Structures are given as structure tokens and as C-alpha cells.
Amino acid sequence: MKIFLTEYHSENKIYAGVNIFAMNEDEAELIADEQGVTIVGEIVSVSFKPEFSDYLSQVEEVHNEPHVLH
């Protein structure tokens, strides 16, 4: 699954559009046409601020602890 960024125009201004989740660019183009937006890019990586990465590792530790379901 890929994430595509979009934009749209209204009253001579450009605004950020919806993020499109699609398997490929062709599928994303179809969705963009239906939504009336233009694809401007694809998210290819994400990097977090160091303080947020530390928080994420703490959250992962909590979720990786064994849980007993009754």
C-alpha cells in the first residue's frame, strides 16, 4: 500500500487535499479523479523527531508485553 499526497484549487488558492491510499499510481489517479484532486507526490519514507522515536519505543514495549484474555 502506498500513500499519495494531493491538492485542490478553490477561489484561485491551492489547498492540501486528501491522502490517497492505493496499491499503485494508476489506482491512485482513478481515486484522485473521483475526488476532484490532483496527485502531487508519494510518501516514500517517514522519519520521526528523536523525542517522538523514544516515545514510540516505550509504546511498543507496552504492546509487546504478554496479555491474558479471559
Beta strands, then each sheet from edge to edge (+ up, - down):
strand 1: 2-10
strand 2: 13-16
strand 3: 20-22
strand 4: 38-43
sheet 1: 2+ 1- 3+
sheet 2: 2+ 1- 4+
end
